Amino acid sequence: MKYFAGLDVSLEETSLCVVDEAGSVVREGRVASEPSAIAAWLGQTGLSMARVGLEAGPLSPWLHRELGGAGLPSICIETRRMRGATLLMSVKTDRIDARAIAQAMRVGWYTVVHVKSEASQELRVLLRNRKTVREQRVGLDNEIRGTLKAFGIKLGKVSEARFADRVVSAIKEQRPALLSMMEPMLAVRLTLRRAHAVLHNQVKAVVRASAVCQRFMTTPGVASVVALTYMTGVDDPCRFARSRAVAPHFGLTPRKYASGEIDRNGAISKCGDEMVREALFQAAHTLLTRVKRWSALKAWGMQVAKRRGLRRATVAVARKLAILLHQMWVTGEDFRWAANAG
């Protein structure tokens, strides 16, 4: 007899349910959201688990890794598909959700989510911290600009390095009383700039030591941040049977609805890793607007831009880049300018 377990994980507690091959509930319980507590509860049942399922979430990588290390066949499943299976339930509780996950494990109605390696997860922390600090600094700049506009002070176009000096000089000339109020904001901005510089240097150091990232950067438009974001997003290139599957995975292909006489294509799905999708879009935009050297990829993108506009062309080139970088990773080849020259 095979048994299947479902885990509905929350921050403090996890609801568990075990069902048999016929779908009958064998055991139910609730324990702390700790790998040791979950493994102990499942071990006390004395049942051999064929599959142990938990939905993707903040604690999922940790629990998946630790439960797997304890010898349990843990599987991380896609949340949206599971939500579709429970959407019509009139009563929703953690206990019922655990039952639904256990039944999904039994019948195989789930989509497995790839759990990234610890190394990739650590690098993702670095990338997210860098992005957060940069966004905070840009938000602070915009706040200062907007505040000063109320007093008729227009900073105009100014570089990031000279922004603080422009603010101080403009305030001294027109509104000296505001200087003491702006100095703390500028001090915080300086701290954010220094923190961003430290994190960015860490990113560059990682990229310099990575042969895969160096290979990615031979592609026009792909710089250090894009290369590292893509590498950590894919994590393992072998999990994609074909390079063409990478673009849909990161939400760069159109939605489609076809039923009866209706057949329409929508905008891109925007599913998957948002950081990777944004990075590929930025790389594609750089390729089309800033890279001067021509290649077949740029020529194709410019033709799309003439027919459909720059934005659609950028998305199309981003989709091509997702495929191309995966092929370069698998084959171990650099971007070949001669073969792609237009």
C-alpha positions as CSV (number, residue, x, y, z in Angstrom):
1,M,0.0,0.0,0.0
2,K,1.3,3.4,-1.0
3,Y,0.7,6.5,1.1
4,F,0.7,10.2,0.1
5,A,1.2,13.2,2.4
6,G,0.1,16.8,1.9
7,L,1.6,19.8,3.8
8,D,-0.1,23.1,4.1
9,V,2.6,25.3,5.4
10,S,2.2,28.6,7.3
11,L,4.8,30.6,9.2
12,E,4.2,29.0,12.6
13,E,2.3,25.8,12.0
14,T,1.9,23.2,9.3
15,S,-1.2,21.1,8.7
16,L,-0.5,17.5,7.5
17,C,-2.7,14.9,5.9
18,V,-1.9,11.4,4.8
19,V,-4.1,9.4,2.4
20,D,-3.9,5.9,0.9
21,E,-4.1,4.7,-2.7
22,A,-7.9,4.7,-2.5
23,G,-8.0,8.4,-1.4
24,S,-9.1,7.6,2.2
25,V,-7.7,9.9,4.9
26,V,-5.4,7.8,7.2
27,R,-3.9,10.4,9.5
28,E,-4.2,14.2,10.0
29,G,-2.3,16.5,12.3
30,R,-0.7,19.9,13.0
31,V,2.9,20.5,14.0
32,A,5.3,23.4,14.1
33,S,6.7,24.5,10.7
34,E,10.1,23.0,11.4
35,P,11.6,20.2,9.3
36,S,12.4,18.1,12.3
37,A,8.9,18.3,13.7
38,I,7.3,17.4,10.3
39,A,9.7,14.5,9.7
40,A,9.1,13.2,13.2
41,W,5.3,13.3,12.7
42,L,5.5,11.5,9.4
43,G,7.9,9.0,10.9
44,Q,5.6,8.2,13.8
45,T,2.9,7.1,11.4
46,G,5.0,4.1,10.5
47,L,3.8,4.5,6.9
48,S,6.0,4.5,3.8
49,M,5.4,7.7,1.9
50,A,5.4,7.6,-1.9
51,R,5.2,11.4,-2.2
52,V,5.2,14.3,0.2
53,G,3.9,17.5,-1.3
54,L,4.1,21.1,-0.3
55,E,3.2,24.3,-2.2
56,A,5.8,26.8,-3.3
57,G,6.3,29.5,-0.8
58,P,8.8,31.4,1.4
59,L,9.6,28.4,3.5
60,S,9.5,25.8,0.7
61,P,13.2,25.8,-0.3
62,W,14.3,25.2,3.3
63,L,11.6,22.6,4.1
64,H,12.1,20.8,0.7
65,R,15.8,20.6,1.3
66,E,15.7,19.4,4.9
67,L,12.9,16.9,4.3
68,G,14.8,15.5,1.3
69,G,17.8,15.2,3.5
70,A,15.7,13.2,6.1
71,G,14.9,10.7,3.4
72,L,11.4,11.8,2.6
73,P,10.3,12.1,-1.1
74,S,9.4,15.8,-0.9
75,I,7.9,17.5,-3.9
76,C,7.4,21.3,-4.3
77,I,4.3,22.0,-6.4
78,E,3.0,25.0,-8.3
79,T,0.7,27.2,-6.2
80,R,-1.6,28.5,-8.9
81,R,-2.5,25.1,-10.3
82,M,-3.3,23.9,-6.8
83,R,-5.4,27.0,-6.2
84,G,-7.4,26.2,-9.3
85,A,-8.2,22.8,-7.8
86,T,-9.5,24.3,-4.6
87,L,-11.1,27.4,-5.9
88,L,-14.7,26.1,-5.8
89,M,-14.5,24.8,-2.3
90,S,-17.2,26.4,-0.2
91,V,-15.1,25.9,3.0
92,K,-11.4,26.7,3.0
93,T,-9.2,25.8,6.0
94,D,-5.6,24.7,6.4
95,R,-6.8,21.2,7.2
96,I,-8.8,21.1,3.9
97,D,-5.9,22.5,1.9
98,A,-3.6,19.8,3.3
99,R,-6.2,17.2,2.2
100,A,-6.3,18.7,-1.3
101,I,-2.5,18.6,-1.6
102,A,-2.4,15.0,-0.4
103,Q,-5.1,14.0,-3.0
104,A,-3.1,15.9,-5.7
105,M,-0.1,13.8,-4.7
106,R,-2.1,10.6,-5.1
107,V,-3.6,11.3,-8.5
108,G,-0.6,13.2,-9.9
109,W,-2.5,16.4,-10.6
110,Y,0.3,18.9,-9.9
111,T,3.2,20.7,-11.5
112,V,6.6,20.3,-10.0
113,V,8.4,23.5,-9.1
114,H,12.2,23.5,-9.4
115,V,13.9,24.3,-6.1
116,K,17.1,26.2,-6.7
117,S,20.4,25.2,-5.3
118,E,21.7,26.9,-2.1
119,A,24.4,28.6,-4.1
120,S,21.8,30.2,-6.5
121,Q,19.6,31.2,-3.6
122,E,22.5,33.0,-1.9
123,L,23.3,34.9,-5.1
124,R,19.6,35.8,-5.5
125,V,19.8,37.4,-2.1
126,L,22.7,39.5,-3.4
127,L,20.8,40.5,-6.5
128,R,17.6,41.4,-4.6
129,N,19.5,43.4,-2.0
130,R,21.2,45.4,-4.8
131,K,17.9,46.0,-6.5
132,T,16.2,47.0,-3.3
133,V,18.9,49.5,-2.4
134,R,18.9,51.0,-5.9
135,E,15.1,51.4,-5.9
136,Q,15.2,53.1,-2.5
137,R,17.9,55.5,-3.7
138,V,15.9,56.3,-6.9
139,G,12.7,56.8,-4.8
140,L,14.6,59.2,-2.5
141,D,15.8,61.2,-5.4
142,N,12.3,61.5,-6.8
143,E,11.0,62.5,-3.3
144,I,13.5,65.3,-3.1
145,R,12.8,66.5,-6.6
146,G,9.0,66.5,-5.9
147,T,9.4,68.3,-2.6
148,L,11.5,71.1,-4.0
149,K,9.2,71.7,-7.0
150,A,6.6,73.1,-4.6
151,F,9.0,75.9,-3.9
152,G,9.9,76.5,-7.5
153,I,13.3,74.7,-7.3
154,K,13.8,72.7,-10.5
155,L,16.9,70.5,-10.4
156,G,16.7,69.5,-14.1
157,K,18.9,66.8,-15.6
158,V,21.8,66.0,-13.3
159,S,24.1,62.9,-12.9
160,E,23.7,60.7,-9.9
161,A,27.1,61.7,-8.5
162,R,26.4,65.5,-8.7
163,F,22.8,65.3,-7.5
164,A,23.5,66.2,-3.8
165,D,25.7,69.2,-4.8
166,R,22.9,70.4,-7.1
167,V,20.3,70.2,-4.4
168,V,22.5,72.0,-1.8
169,S,23.4,74.8,-4.2
170,A,19.8,75.3,-5.4
171,I,18.5,75.4,-1.9
172,K,21.1,77.9,-0.7
173,E,20.3,80.2,-3.6
174,Q,16.5,80.1,-3.3
175,R,15.4,78.6,0.1
176,P,18.1,78.5,2.7
177,A,15.6,77.5,5.4
178,L,15.1,74.2,3.7
179,L,18.8,73.1,3.9
180,S,18.6,71.7,7.5
181,M,15.5,69.7,6.4
182,M,17.2,68.2,3.3
183,E,20.5,67.4,4.9
184,P,19.2,64.2,6.6
185,M,17.7,63.1,3.3
186,L,20.9,63.6,1.5
187,A,22.8,61.7,4.2
188,V,20.5,58.7,3.8
189,R,20.9,59.0,0.1
190,L,24.7,58.9,0.5
191,T,24.5,55.8,2.6
192,L,22.3,54.1,0.0
193,R,24.8,55.0,-2.8
194,R,27.7,53.5,-0.8
195,A,25.7,50.3,0.0
196,H,24.7,49.9,-3.6
197,A,28.4,50.3,-4.7
198,V,29.4,47.6,-2.2
199,L,26.7,45.2,-3.4
200,H,27.4,46.0,-7.1
201,N,31.1,45.2,-6.6
202,Q,30.2,41.9,-5.0
203,V,28.1,41.1,-8.1
204,K,31.0,41.9,-10.4
205,A,33.4,39.8,-8.4
206,V,31.0,36.8,-8.7
207,V,30.7,37.4,-12.4
208,R,34.4,37.6,-12.9
209,A,34.8,34.2,-11.2
210,S,32.0,32.5,-13.2
211,A,32.9,31.1,-16.6
212,V,29.2,30.8,-17.5
213,C,28.6,34.5,-16.8
214,Q,31.6,35.5,-18.8
215,R,30.3,33.4,-21.7
216,F,26.9,35.1,-21.4
217,M,28.5,38.6,-21.5
218,T,29.9,37.9,-25.0
219,T,26.3,38.5,-26.2
220,P,25.5,42.1,-27.1
221,G,23.4,43.8,-24.5
222,V,24.2,41.3,-21.7
223,A,26.2,42.8,-18.8
224,S,27.1,41.5,-15.4
225,V,23.8,41.9,-13.6
226,V,21.8,40.4,-16.5
227,A,24.2,37.4,-16.8
228,L,24.1,36.6,-13.1
229,T,20.3,37.1,-12.9
230,Y,19.8,34.7,-15.8
231,M,22.3,32.1,-14.4
232,T,20.7,32.0,-11.0
233,G,17.2,32.1,-12.5
234,V,17.8,29.0,-14.7
235,D,20.0,27.4,-12.0
236,D,20.3,24.1,-13.9
237,P,20.2,24.2,-17.7
238,C,19.5,20.4,-17.9
239,R,16.1,20.9,-16.4
240,F,14.9,22.2,-19.8
241,A,14.8,19.6,-22.5
242,R,14.8,22.2,-25.2
243,S,16.0,25.8,-25.2
244,R,12.7,26.9,-26.6
245,A,11.1,26.0,-23.3
246,V,13.0,28.7,-21.4
247,A,11.1,31.7,-22.8
248,P,7.6,30.4,-21.8
249,H,9.0,29.5,-18.4
250,F,9.9,33.1,-17.7
251,G,6.6,34.4,-19.1
252,L,7.9,35.8,-22.4
253,T,5.4,34.1,-24.7
254,P,1.8,35.3,-25.4
255,R,-1.2,34.0,-23.7
256,K,-3.6,32.0,-25.9
257,Y,-7.4,31.4,-25.5
258,A,-9.0,29.0,-28.0
259,S,-12.4,27.6,-27.6
260,G,-14.9,26.8,-30.3
261,E,-15.0,29.7,-32.8
262,I,-12.8,31.9,-30.5
263,D,-9.1,31.9,-31.0
264,R,-7.1,34.9,-29.7
265,N,-3.6,35.6,-28.6
266,G,-3.0,38.0,-25.7
267,A,-0.1,39.8,-24.2
268,I,2.8,37.8,-22.7
269,S,1.9,35.7,-19.7
270,K,4.4,37.3,-17.3
271,C,4.5,34.1,-15.3
272,G,7.7,32.8,-13.7
273,D,10.7,34.7,-12.4
274,E,10.1,38.5,-12.7
275,M,13.7,39.4,-12.1
276,V,14.9,37.3,-15.1
277,R,12.2,38.7,-17.3
278,E,13.1,42.3,-16.5
279,A,16.8,41.5,-17.0
280,L,16.2,40.0,-20.4
281,F,14.0,43.0,-21.4
282,Q,16.7,45.4,-20.4
283,A,19.3,43.5,-22.3
284,A,17.1,43.4,-25.4
285,H,16.4,47.2,-25.1
286,T,20.2,47.9,-24.8
287,L,20.9,45.7,-27.8
288,L,18.3,47.5,-30.0
289,T,19.0,51.1,-28.9
290,R,22.7,51.3,-27.7
291,V,24.7,48.5,-29.2
292,K,26.2,49.9,-32.5
293,R,27.6,46.7,-33.9
294,W,25.1,44.9,-36.1
295,S,24.2,41.2,-35.8
296,A,21.5,39.0,-37.2
297,L,19.7,39.3,-33.9
298,K,19.7,43.1,-33.9
299,A,18.7,43.2,-37.6
300,W,15.8,40.9,-36.9
301,G,14.7,43.0,-33.9
302,M,14.8,46.2,-35.9
303,Q,12.6,44.7,-38.6
304,V,10.1,43.8,-35.9
305,A,10.3,47.3,-34.5
306,K,9.4,48.8,-37.8
307,R,6.3,46.6,-38.1
308,R,5.1,46.4,-34.5
309,G,6.9,49.1,-32.6
310,L,9.9,49.2,-30.3
311,R,8.2,47.7,-27.2
312,R,7.0,44.6,-28.9
313,A,10.3,44.2,-30.7
314,T,12.1,44.4,-27.3
315,V,9.9,41.6,-25.9
316,A,10.6,39.5,-29.0
317,V,14.4,40.0,-28.7
318,A,14.2,39.2,-25.0
319,R,12.5,36.0,-25.9
320,K,15.3,35.2,-28.4
321,L,17.9,36.0,-25.8
322,A,16.4,33.6,-23.3
323,I,16.7,30.8,-25.9
324,L,20.2,31.9,-27.1
325,L,21.8,32.1,-23.6
326,H,20.5,28.6,-22.7
327,Q,22.0,27.2,-25.9
328,M,25.3,28.9,-25.2
329,W,25.2,27.4,-21.6
330,V,24.5,23.9,-22.9
331,T,27.0,23.9,-25.8
332,G,29.7,25.9,-24.1
333,E,30.1,28.3,-27.0
334,D,30.5,32.1,-27.0
335,F,28.3,34.4,-29.0
336,R,29.7,34.2,-32.6
337,W,29.7,37.7,-34.1
338,A,30.9,36.5,-37.5
339,A,28.1,34.0,-37.8
340,N,25.5,36.6,-36.7
341,A,26.9,39.6,-38.6
342,G,24.4,41.5,-40.7
